[in-house]
Amino acid sequence: QNRKKNRDLDRNLRLLLKEWEKDPSARNAFYIAITYREMQKPIDALNWYRKRIYNFDFLEVFREEYFKALESIAEIILDALVGNSYNGELMDVAQQMVEIEPVRAEGYYYLAKYHMRNEEYKKALEYLAKCRKCKKPTGYKLWLNGQIYNGKAIINAIEQCKTSLKYDSVLMPDEI
C-alpha cells in the first residue's frame, strides 16, 4: 500500500469514481479497491475487489493480477471481517487460488486460516503442511506475500493450531 503523507484519498476516490463512470474496467476497479482499503473501509474495498474478479474476464491475460485480487479478498476477510458468510467466501476464494496455481502456498494458507476460523485445527494443519511443501515461485516478482514465503505466517499458524489443540481453544495475545 502506498500511504504518502498529505495524500488526499477522498479526492483520489472522487476522481477514480468519475473515471469508473467513463470506463468501468478491471484496472479502475483495482485502484478504487486499493483506495478504499487505504481509507480503512474494508467492506467497500471488498466489494470493489469482487467487481474486479467477477465482472471482468482477465484471468488468462493477467493471471498474476487476478490471483492477487483473490488474495486481497482473503486478506480483507481475515484482517477486518468476521461472520459465517465471509468464512464461506474465504474458502471459495482460497479454493479458486489453489485451482489457478496449485504449486503456490497462498491458497493452502488461506484454506488453513478458513479451518482455523472454524476451529478445525487438524484440518488446518494439513493445509499448512501443504504450504510448507510449496517453493517460492520464480518469475513472479510482483506482489508475493513475504510473510507466507519467508515462513513466518505459516509457522505462527502452526503454533496457533498446536496450542489450540492442546488447550481446546486458541489464546489470543490480549487474553494472555
N, C-alpha and C positions, 0 to 999 in steps of 0.2 A: 504494500500500500504506500502511496506517495502522499505523505502528510507534510506539506510545506507550511511554514508559518505564514500567517496573514493570507492564506488562500481562502477565497470566498466560495465555499461549497454550495451555498444557496444560489449564487449567481451561476456557477457552473451547471448546477442541476437545471435551472431555468433554460439555459442555452441548450443543454443536451435534450431536454424535453421538446424544445422548439425544433431542434434538428430531427428528433424522432417523428414529429408530425409530418415533416417533409420527406424523410427517408427512414421508415421503420426497418432497420437492418439488425443483424446479429451483432455487428460491431457497436452500433449505438446502444443496444440493449446491454451489452457488456459494460460500457462506460457509465451508463445510468446505474447499473447494479453496483459497480465499484464506488460510485459517488454516494449512494445510499449506505453502503457498508461503512464508508469513512465517516458518514454523518451519524453512525451508531443507530441506524434504523434497519435492523435485521429482517423484519417482515417484508419491507419494501425491497430490500436487496434480493431476498429470496424470490420474490415474485418476478423481478426482472431477470434473474438467472434462469428461472423457469421459462420465461418468454424466450430467452436466448436459445435454450435447449429444445423446447417443444414447438416453437413457431417457425424455426428455420432449419433447413436441411444442409448442414455443413460438415457432418461427420467425416466424410471421405475427403473433403478438401482441406479442412483444418482440424485434423484428428486430435492434435495436442490441445488446441484451444477448447474443443468440445469436451475432452477429458477433464481439463482444468475447470470448466464450468460445472461439470458434475461434482468435482471435488469441492468447489466453492459452496455448492448447495449443502454438501455433507458437513463442511466446516461450520457454516452458519447454524445448521441444526444442532451440532454438538456444542458450539460455543454459546448460543443465545436462546435456543428454543427447546421446550420440553413438551411432552404430550404424546399420546399414542398415535395420533395422526402423523406427527412428524417422525416418529420412530419408523413407521411403515415407509415413509418416503426415504428415510436414511437407508433402510435395507434395499429399496428399489434402486436407488442411485448407486449404492456400493456394488450391487449385483451387476448393474449395467457397466460399471467400471471394470469389473472382472471379465465380463464378456468382451469388452473392447480390447483390453490389454491384460490377458491372464498372467503375463510374466512380471507385472508390476505389483508392488506391495500395497499401494494406496487402497485399492478396492477391498483387499483382505483386511486391511487395518480398519476400515470403516465398517465392514461386516462384524469384526470383533467388537468395535465400540457399540454397534447395534445390540449385540448379545449382552454386552456389559450393562447397557441401559435396562435390559430386561432381566438382569441378574442371572443370566445363563453363562456362568463363568467358565465352565468346562468347554462349552462350545466356543466361547471367545478365545480360549487358549488354543483351540485347534486352528482358528484363523490366524492368530498371532504366530503360530509355528509356521504357517504358510508364508507369512510376511518375511520371516527370517530367512526363508529359502530363496526369496527374490533378490536378485542382484540389482544394483543401481543401473538404470537404463543408460545406454550410450546413445549419443545422437540427440538426446533431449536435454537441452541446456536451459530451456525456458520453464520456469515455474515448478521445478522439482521441490517437493516438500522436504526440506532439510531435516526436520525433526523425525520424520519417518525414516529417511535414508541414512541418517547418522546413527540410528538405532535407539535414540533416547525415548521417543514416544512409544516404541514397541516395548522396550524394557520397562518403562513406567506402567504401561498397561498390563504387562505380565505380572508385575509385582502387585498391582492393584487386584488382579484376579486371584492370585495366590492368597493374598491377605483376606479377600472376601470369602474364599472357600474355607480358609482356616477359621475365621471368626463369624461366618454366616452373613456378614454384611461388610460393606466397604467403609473404612474410616476416612472421612474427608478431612482435609487439613484444619478446617475450623472446628471440627469435633474432637480433635486430639488434645 
